[in-house]
C-alpha cells in the first residue's frame, strides 16, 4: 500500500473484525493484518478464497478496505438472521 494509507484506513470497524493497517509509527509499515494463509474455516477470521502467492503487485488500499467492509457487513447480516 502507499505511504499514508494508515491515515485513511477505516480502523474502527475493521479492527473490531481483527483487520489492522499499521502505519509509520510501527515497525510493520504499510502492512494489513490478515488471517494466516492456511486459515480457511471458522472459528475466527478466515479466507473464503486463499491468496494467490505469485502476485508481486500491491493492492489499491481503498478497494481493499471497501471489499473488507462489505464482507464484514454481509457476515454481520448473516449472523443476525
Secondary structure, DSSP 4 states (H G I P E B T S, - for coil): --TTHHHHS-HHHHHHTT--EE-TTSSSTTEE----TT--SSSSS--SS---TT--SPPPHHHHHHHHHHHHHHHHHHHH-
